[in-house]
Structures are given as structure tokens and as C-alpha cells.
């Protein structure tokens, strides 16, 4: 429901049907932490949590001092 709501408002002014929104949402696949480690070697990855449940990952690299 939230994804549908977010996508509807993302394209403000453009009215998408529920089936069009569902098709776009179904095409999205989130990356795993392992996949992030592979494409960002040497970077730190922080797991952001909501009530102890992983919500998102933050990838960062410290600049050279």
C-alpha cells in the first residue's frame, strides 16, 4: 500500500492505473548487504533498523586524511 501511494505521488500530475503502478513496483528488487559489499569494496555498510528490523543500508567511505 505504501509503495503504491509513494509511486502515485512521485509522478504528480500523471495518473497511473493500479495495474501500471503494480507493474512498476514488481520490477523493483532491493539489493542484499552481500551485493552491496561486492560493488562497494572497502566501504563501510551500516544497517539502519526500525524496531530491530533491518530497514535499509547506508554505504559510505571515509575520505583520505
Biopython code that builds the backbone (N, CA, C, O; Angstrom):
import numpy as np
from Bio.PDB.StructureBuilder import StructureBuilder

atoms = [
    (1, "UNK", "N", (0.828, -1.196, 0.000)),
    (1, "UNK", "CA", (0.000, 0.000, 0.000)),
    (1, "UNK", "C", (0.868, 1.254, 0.000)),
    (1, "UNK", "O", (0.611, 2.194, -0.752)),
    (2, "UNK", "N", (1.908, 1.264, 0.856)),
    (2, "UNK", "CA", (2.763, 2.449, 0.913)),
    (2, "UNK", "C", (3.487, 2.666, -0.411)),
    (2, "UNK", "O", (3.584, 3.795, -0.891)),
    (3, "UNK", "N", (3.998, 1.582, -1.002)),
    (3, "UNK", "CA", (4.701, 1.713, -2.283)),
    (3, "UNK", "C", (3.776, 2.293, -3.346)),
    (3, "UNK", "O", (4.171, 3.163, -4.122)),
    (4, "UNK", "N", (2.536, 1.798, -3.371)),
    (4, "UNK", "CA", (1.570, 2.282, -4.336)),
    (4, "UNK", "C", (1.325, 3.774, -4.126)),
    (4, "UNK", "O", (1.293, 4.543, -5.087)),
    (5, "UNK", "N", (1.151, 4.180, -2.870)),
    (5, "UNK", "CA", (0.913, 5.586, -2.544)),
    (5, "UNK", "C", (2.110, 6.445, -2.942)),
    (5, "UNK", "O", (1.945, 7.519, -3.521)),
    (6, "UNK", "N", (3.313, 5.969, -2.632)),
    (6, "UNK", "CA", (4.528, 6.724, -2.944)),
    (6, "UNK", "C", (4.697, 6.891, -4.452)),
    (6, "UNK", "O", (5.043, 7.975, -4.923)),
    (7, "UNK", "N", (4.459, 5.838, -5.197)),
    (7, "UNK", "CA", (4.596, 5.942, -6.646)),
    (7, "UNK", "C", (3.537, 6.847, -7.257)),
    (7, "UNK", "O", (3.823, 7.576, -8.206)),
    (8, "UNK", "N", (2.336, 6.811, -6.733)),
    (8, "UNK", "CA", (1.274, 7.676, -7.262)),
    (8, "UNK", "C", (1.664, 9.143, -7.108)),
    (8, "UNK", "O", (1.412, 9.951, -8.003)),
    (9, "UNK", "N", (2.271, 9.487, -5.986)),
    (9, "UNK", "CA", (2.632, 10.877, -5.735)),
    (9, "UNK", "C", (3.953, 11.256, -6.389)),
    (9, "UNK", "O", (4.220, 12.438, -6.606)),
    (10, "UNK", "N", (4.769, 10.283, -6.699)),
    (10, "UNK", "CA", (6.046, 10.558, -7.354)),
    (10, "UNK", "C", (5.812, 11.143, -8.739)),
    (10, "UNK", "O", (6.536, 12.040, -9.173)),
    (11, "UNK", "N", (4.828, 10.648, -9.409)),
    (11, "UNK", "CA", (4.515, 11.120, -10.746)),
    (11, "UNK", "C", (3.341, 12.098, -10.679)),
    (11, "UNK", "O", (2.313, 11.897, -11.326)),
    (12, "UNK", "N", (3.510, 13.144, -9.897)),
    (12, "UNK", "CA", (2.442, 14.129, -9.702)),
    (12, "UNK", "C", (1.983, 14.670, -11.055)),
    (12, "UNK", "O", (2.788, 15.043, -11.908)),
    (13, "UNK", "N", (0.694, 14.698, -11.215)),
    (13, "UNK", "CA", (0.130, 15.182, -12.463)),
    (13, "UNK", "C", (-0.089, 14.078, -13.485)),
    (13, "UNK", "O", (-0.858, 14.247, -14.431)),
    (14, "UNK", "N", (0.580, 12.956, -13.298)),
    (14, "UNK", "CA", (0.408, 11.822, -14.203)),
    (14, "UNK", "C", (-0.401, 10.769, -13.469)),
    (14, "UNK", "O", (0.009, 10.273, -12.419)),
    (15, "UNK", "N", (-1.537, 10.438, -14.020)),
    (15, "UNK", "CA", (-2.406, 9.448, -13.379)),
    (15, "UNK", "C", (-2.073, 8.060, -13.906)),
    (15, "UNK", "O", (-2.290, 7.762, -15.080)),
    (16, "UNK", "N", (-1.550, 7.223, -13.039)),
    (16, "UNK", "CA", (-1.266, 5.843, -13.403)),
    (16, "UNK", "C", (-2.375, 4.954, -12.863)),
    (16, "UNK", "O", (-2.935, 5.220, -11.799)),
    (17, "UNK", "N", (-2.682, 3.917, -13.590)),
    (17, "UNK", "CA", (-3.669, 2.964, -13.096)),
    (17, "UNK", "C", (-3.019, 2.079, -12.043)),
    (17, "UNK", "O", (-1.794, 2.019, -11.940)),
    (18, "UNK", "N", (-3.837, 1.400, -11.272)),
    (18, "UNK", "CA", (-3.296, 0.497, -10.250)),
    (18, "UNK", "C", (-2.436, -0.588, -10.881)),
    (18, "UNK", "O", (-1.420, -0.979, -10.305)),
    (19, "UNK", "N", (-2.818, -1.073, -12.032)),
    (19, "UNK", "CA", (-2.027, -2.125, -12.680)),
    (19, "UNK", "C", (-0.681, -1.589, -13.161)),
    (19, "UNK", "O", (0.315, -2.312, -13.119)),
    (20, "UNK", "N", (-0.631, -0.330, -13.618)),
    (20, "UNK", "CA", (0.643, 0.272, -14.027)),
    (20, "UNK", "C", (1.567, 0.460, -12.830)),
    (20, "UNK", "O", (2.765, 0.190, -12.910)),
    (21, "UNK", "N", (1.002, 0.923, -11.728)),
    (21, "UNK", "CA", (1.796, 1.102, -10.511)),
    (21, "UNK", "C", (2.299, -0.243, -10.022)),
    (21, "UNK", "O", (3.467, -0.368, -9.654)),
    (22, "UNK", "N", (1.439, -1.252, -10.013)),
    (22, "UNK", "CA", (1.839, -2.589, -9.566)),
    (22, "UNK", "C", (2.960, -3.141, -10.437)),
    (22, "UNK", "O", (3.888, -3.761, -9.919)),
    (23, "UNK", "N", (2.892, -2.929, -11.741)),
    (23, "UNK", "CA", (3.937, -3.399, -12.650)),
    (23, "UNK", "C", (5.272, -2.739, -12.332)),
    (23, "UNK", "O", (6.310, -3.399, -12.372)),
    (24, "UNK", "N", (5.261, -1.444, -12.017)),
    (24, "UNK", "CA", (6.497, -0.748, -11.669)),
    (24, "UNK", "C", (7.051, -1.250, -10.347)),
    (24, "UNK", "O", (8.258, -1.451, -10.218)),
    (25, "UNK", "N", (6.192, -1.453, -9.371)),
    (25, "UNK", "CA", (6.631, -1.932, -8.058)),
    (25, "UNK", "C", (7.192, -3.342, -8.173)),
    (25, "UNK", "O", (8.196, -3.661, -7.535)),
    (26, "UNK", "N", (6.561, -4.184, -8.975)),
    (26, "UNK", "CA", (7.026, -5.561, -9.136)),
    (26, "UNK", "C", (8.386, -5.636, -9.818)),
    (26, "UNK", "O", (9.099, -6.626, -9.654)),
    (27, "UNK", "N", (8.760, -4.611, -10.578)),
    (27, "UNK", "CA", (10.056, -4.591, -11.257)),
    (27, "UNK", "C", (11.208, -4.225, -10.331)),
    (27, "UNK", "O", (12.369, -4.398, -10.702)),
    (28, "UNK", "N", (10.919, -3.730, -9.148)),
    (28, "UNK", "CA", (11.960, -3.294, -8.215)),
    (28, "UNK", "C", (12.439, -4.475, -7.382)),
    (28, "UNK", "O", (11.637, -5.239, -6.846)),
    (29, "UNK", "N", (13.777, -4.614, -7.281)),
    (29, "UNK", "CA", (14.355, -5.632, -6.419)),
    (29, "UNK", "C", (15.430, -4.950, -5.589)),
    (29, "UNK", "O", (16.339, -4.323, -6.133)),
    (30, "UNK", "N", (15.326, -5.073, -4.284)),
    (30, "UNK", "CA", (16.290, -4.444, -3.398)),
    (30, "UNK", "C", (17.557, -5.277, -3.325)),
    (30, "UNK", "O", (17.512, -6.503, -3.419)),
    (31, "UNK", "N", (18.681, -4.606, -3.158)),
    (31, "UNK", "CA", (19.967, -5.299, -3.084)),
    (31, "UNK", "C", (20.199, -5.838, -1.678)),
    (31, "UNK", "O", (19.763, -5.246, -0.690)),
    (32, "UNK", "N", (20.890, -6.966, -1.605)),
    (32, "UNK", "CA", (21.252, -7.531, -0.313)),
    (32, "UNK", "C", (22.528, -6.863, 0.182)),
    (32, "UNK", "O", (23.225, -6.194, -0.580)),
    (33, "UNK", "N", (22.827, -7.049, 1.454)),
    (33, "UNK", "CA", (24.048, -6.482, 2.015)),
    (33, "UNK", "C", (25.273, -7.097, 1.336)),
    (33, "UNK", "O", (26.266, -6.408, 1.103)),
    (34, "UNK", "N", (25.202, -8.381, 1.022)),
    (34, "UNK", "CA", (26.301, -9.047, 0.318)),
    (34, "UNK", "C", (26.556, -8.443, -1.057)),
    (34, "UNK", "O", (27.708, -8.274, -1.459)),
    (35, "UNK", "N", (25.492, -8.120, -1.777)),
    (35, "UNK", "CA", (25.635, -7.490, -3.094)),
    (35, "UNK", "C", (26.258, -6.106, -2.962)),
    (35, "UNK", "O", (27.088, -5.716, -3.783)),
    (36, "UNK", "N", (25.861, -5.364, -1.934)),
    (36, "UNK", "CA", (26.447, -4.040, -1.714)),
    (36, "UNK", "C", (27.937, -4.144, -1.416)),
    (36, "UNK", "O", (28.725, -3.330, -1.897)),
    (37, "UNK", "N", (28.331, -5.150, -0.619)),
    (37, "UNK", "CA", (29.753, -5.348, -0.311)),
    (37, "UNK", "C", (30.559, -5.622, -1.577)),
    (37, "UNK", "O", (31.700, -5.176, -1.699)),
    (38, "UNK", "N", (29.964, -6.357, -2.521)),
    (38, "UNK", "CA", (30.664, -6.675, -3.770)),
    (38, "UNK", "C", (30.867, -5.447, -4.646)),
    (38, "UNK", "O", (31.935, -5.283, -5.235)),
    (39, "UNK", "N", (29.869, -4.588, -4.742)),
    (39, "UNK", "CA", (30.006, -3.438, -5.642)),
    (39, "UNK", "C", (30.644, -2.221, -4.971)),
    (39, "UNK", "O", (31.038, -1.273, -5.651)),
    (40, "UNK", "N", (30.747, -2.245, -3.639)),
    (40, "UNK", "CA", (31.412, -1.167, -2.911)),
    (40, "UNK", "C", (32.507, -1.744, -2.017)),
    (40, "UNK", "O", (32.416, -1.638, -0.794)),
    (41, "UNK", "N", (33.539, -2.353, -2.604)),
    (41, "UNK", "CA", (34.592, -2.938, -1.764)),
    (41, "UNK", "C", (35.334, -1.843, -0.992)),
    (41, "UNK", "O", (35.579, -0.755, -1.514)),
    (42, "UNK", "N", (35.679, -2.147, 0.234)),
    (42, "UNK", "CA", (36.420, -1.197, 1.057)),
    (42, "UNK", "C", (35.565, -0.126, 1.706)),
    (42, "UNK", "O", (36.092, 0.738, 2.406)),
    (43, "UNK", "N", (34.269, -0.162, 1.492)),
    (43, "UNK", "CA", (33.373, 0.829, 2.096)),
    (43, "UNK", "C", (32.722, 0.250, 3.345)),
    (43, "UNK", "O", (32.623, -0.967, 3.504)),
    (44, "UNK", "N", (32.287, 1.124, 4.211)),
    (44, "UNK", "CA", (31.549, 0.705, 5.403)),
    (44, "UNK", "C", (30.065, 0.655, 5.067)),
    (44, "UNK", "O", (29.542, 1.511, 4.354)),
    (45, "UNK", "N", (29.400, -0.364, 5.596)),
    (45, "UNK", "CA", (27.963, -0.513, 5.375)),
    (45, "UNK", "C", (27.279, -0.568, 6.732)),
    (45, "UNK", "O", (27.573, -1.432, 7.558)),
    (46, "UNK", "N", (26.372, 0.356, 6.944)),
    (46, "UNK", "CA", (25.618, 0.420, 8.196)),
    (46, "UNK", "C", (24.197, -0.059, 7.912)),
    (46, "UNK", "O", (23.589, 0.328, 6.914)),
    (47, "UNK", "N", (23.679, -0.897, 8.790)),
    (47, "UNK", "CA", (22.299, -1.352, 8.671)),
    (47, "UNK", "C", (21.415, -0.442, 9.509)),
    (47, "UNK", "O", (21.570, -0.361, 10.727)),
    (48, "UNK", "N", (20.491, 0.238, 8.852)),
    (48, "UNK", "CA", (19.537, 1.094, 9.555)),
    (48, "UNK", "C", (18.358, 0.218, 9.959)),
    (48, "UNK", "O", (17.841, -0.544, 9.143)),
    (49, "UNK", "N", (17.937, 0.323, 11.203)),
    (49, "UNK", "CA", (16.889, -0.560, 11.713)),
    (49, "UNK", "C", (15.694, 0.235, 12.233)),
    (49, "UNK", "O", (15.812, 1.389, 12.645)),
    (50, "UNK", "N", (14.551, -0.422, 12.198)),
    (50, "UNK", "CA", (13.316, 0.116, 12.758)),
    (50, "UNK", "C", (12.766, -0.956, 13.681)),
    (50, "UNK", "O", (12.331, -2.012, 13.220)),
    (51, "UNK", "N", (12.781, -0.696, 14.967)),
    (51, "UNK", "CA", (12.381, -1.687, 15.967)),
    (51, "UNK", "C", (13.118, -3.011, 15.766)),
    (51, "UNK", "O", (12.505, -4.078, 15.741)),
    (52, "UNK", "N", (14.428, -2.927, 15.624)),
    (52, "UNK", "CA", (15.328, -4.080, 15.487)),
    (52, "UNK", "C", (15.199, -4.821, 14.160)),
    (52, "UNK", "O", (15.869, -5.833, 13.956)),
    (53, "UNK", "N", (14.366, -4.346, 13.271)),
    (53, "UNK", "CA", (14.207, -4.981, 11.960)),
    (53, "UNK", "C", (15.003, -4.169, 10.937)),
    (53, "UNK", "O", (14.831, -2.952, 10.857)),
    (54, "UNK", "N", (15.877, -4.820, 10.149)),
    (54, "UNK", "CA", (16.636, -4.076, 9.138)),
    (54, "UNK", "C", (15.703, -3.358, 8.168)),
    (54, "UNK", "O", (14.789, -3.955, 7.598)),
    (55, "UNK", "N", (15.957, -2.059, 7.994)),
    (55, "UNK", "CA", (15.112, -1.228, 7.140)),
    (55, "UNK", "C", (15.845, -0.831, 5.863)),
    (55, "UNK", "O", (15.276, -0.860, 4.771)),
    (56, "UNK", "N", (17.120, -0.458, 6.015)),
    (56, "UNK", "CA", (17.888, -0.021, 4.854)),
    (56, "UNK", "C", (19.372, -0.096, 5.172)),
    (56, "UNK", "O", (19.773, -0.295, 6.319)),
    (57, "UNK", "N", (20.176, 0.067, 4.127)),
    (57, "UNK", "CA", (21.631, 0.063, 4.282)),
    (57, "UNK", "C", (22.165, 1.418, 3.858)),
    (57, "UNK", "O", (21.654, 2.047, 2.931)),
    (58, "UNK", "N", (23.202, 1.853, 4.554)),
    (58, "UNK", "CA", (23.887, 3.092, 4.215)),
    (58, "UNK", "C", (25.328, 2.721, 3.914)),
    (58, "UNK", "O", (26.004, 2.112, 4.744)),
    (59, "UNK", "N", (25.802, 3.085, 2.724)),
    (59, "UNK", "CA", (27.170, 2.779, 2.315)),
    (59, "UNK", "C", (27.952, 4.079, 2.316)),
    (59, "UNK", "O", (27.520, 5.078, 1.743)),
    (60, "UNK", "N", (29.117, 4.056, 2.971)),
    (60, "UNK", "CA", (29.949, 5.254, 2.953)),
    (60, "UNK", "C", (31.418, 4.873, 2.992)),
    (60, "UNK", "O", (31.799, 3.794, 3.445)),
    (61, "UNK", "N", (32.225, 5.797, 2.503)),
    (61, "UNK", "CA", (33.672, 5.622, 2.510)),
    (61, "UNK", "C", (34.279, 6.902, 3.054)),
    (61, "UNK", "O", (33.940, 8.004, 2.623)),
    (62, "UNK", "N", (35.163, 6.737, 3.987)),
    (62, "UNK", "CA", (35.834, 7.912, 4.550)),
    (62, "UNK", "C", (36.880, 8.414, 3.568)),
    (62, "UNK", "O", (37.565, 7.629, 2.913)),
    (63, "UNK", "N", (36.993, 9.723, 3.477)),
    (63, "UNK", "CA", (37.996, 10.316, 2.600)),
    (63, "UNK", "C", (39.393, 10.119, 3.160)),
    (63, "UNK", "O", (39.565, 9.872, 4.354)),
    (64, "UNK", "N", (40.378, 10.229, 2.300)),
    (64, "UNK", "CA", (41.770, 10.075, 2.740)),
    (64, "UNK", "C", (42.168, 11.295, 3.551)),
    (64, "UNK", "O", (41.861, 12.431, 3.189)),
    (65, "UNK", "N", (42.850, 11.041, 4.644)),
    (65, "UNK", "CA", (43.243, 12.149, 5.534)),
    (65, "UNK", "C", (44.620, 12.654, 5.218)),
    (65, "UNK", "O", (45.103, 13.580, 5.870)),
]
sb = StructureBuilder()
sb.init_structure("model")
sb.init_model(0)
sb.init_chain("A")
sb.init_seg("    ")
for serial, (resi, resn, name, xyz) in enumerate(atoms, 1):
    if name == "N":
        sb.init_residue(resn, " ", resi, " ")
    sb.init_atom(name, np.array(xyz, "f"), 0.0, 1.0, " ", f" {name:<3s}", serial, name[0])
structure = sb.get_structure()
